[in-house]
């Protein structure tokens, strides 16, 4: 039973992260209007004098929204999700 819970936890973690980013407004076509991402981008631009700094949280999340998560990040998410799933049994 623990192995099943671990597998489910890993799958949920890997699939939930991109869905959550999309729901926040970090999409493959850019930041969605009137979204949390748009508000974050506006705040970052105001804080940086009109632009969003490369490497900032907003820039990184938008990059992930466009190209997806790296293989290593998916492995880490899956591992953490599996560990949490196994502990929940």
C-alpha positions in Angstrom: 0.0 0.0 0.0 2.9 2.4 0.8 4.3 1.9 -2.7 1.0 2.8 -4.3 0.7 5.9 -2.1 4.3 6.9 -3.0 3.6 6.5 -6.8 0.4 8.5 -6.6 2.2 11.2 -4.6 5.0 11.4 -7.2 2.5 11.7 -10.1 0.4 14.3 -8.4 3.5 16.4 -7.6 4.8 16.3 -11.2 1.4 17.1 -12.7 0.2 19.7 -10.2 3.2 22.1 -10.5 2.6 23.1 -14.2 -1.2 23.2 -13.6 -0.7 25.5 -10.6 1.5 27.8 -12.7 -1.0 27.9 -15.5 -3.8 28.7 -13.0 -1.7 31.6 -11.7 -1.4 33.0 -15.2 2.1 31.8 -16.3 1.1 30.3 -19.6 2.8 29.1 -22.7 1.7 32.2 -24.6 2.7 34.7 -22.0 1.4 36.1 -18.8 -2.4 36.1 -18.7 -4.1 39.5 -18.2 -5.7 40.2 -14.8 -4.0 37.1 -13.3 -1.9 36.7 -10.2 1.1 36.5 -12.6 0.2 39.9 -14.1 0.0 41.4 -10.6 3.4 39.9 -9.7 4.9 41.2 -13.0 3.5 44.7 -12.3 4.9 44.7 -8.8 8.3 43.5 -10.0 8.4 46.1 -12.8 7.5 48.9 -10.4 10.2 47.7 -7.9 12.8 47.6 -10.7 12.1 50.9 -12.3 9.9 49.7 -15.2 11.3 46.3 -16.1 11.3 42.8 -14.9 14.8 41.7 -14.0 16.2 38.6 -15.7 16.5 35.7 -13.3 13.8 37.2 -11.0 11.0 35.0 -9.6 8.5 36.4 -12.2 10.9 35.8 -15.1 11.7 32.3 -13.9 8.1 31.3 -13.4 7.2 32.7 -16.9 10.0 30.7 -18.4 8.7 27.5 -16.7 5.2 28.4 -18.0 6.5 28.6 -21.6 8.9 25.7 -21.7 7.9 23.5 -18.8 10.0 22.1 -16.0 13.4 20.5 -16.5 13.9 16.8 -16.2 15.9 17.3 -13.0 13.1 19.4 -11.5 10.5 16.8 -12.4 12.7 14.2 -10.7 13.0 16.2 -7.6 9.2 17.0 -7.5 8.4 13.3 -8.1 10.8 12.2 -5.3 9.4 14.7 -2.8 5.8 13.8 -3.8 6.5 10.1 -3.5 8.0 10.7 0.0 5.0 12.7 1.1 2.7 10.1 -0.3 4.5 7.3 1.4 4.4 9.1 4.7 0.6 9.6 4.5 -0.1 5.9 4.8 
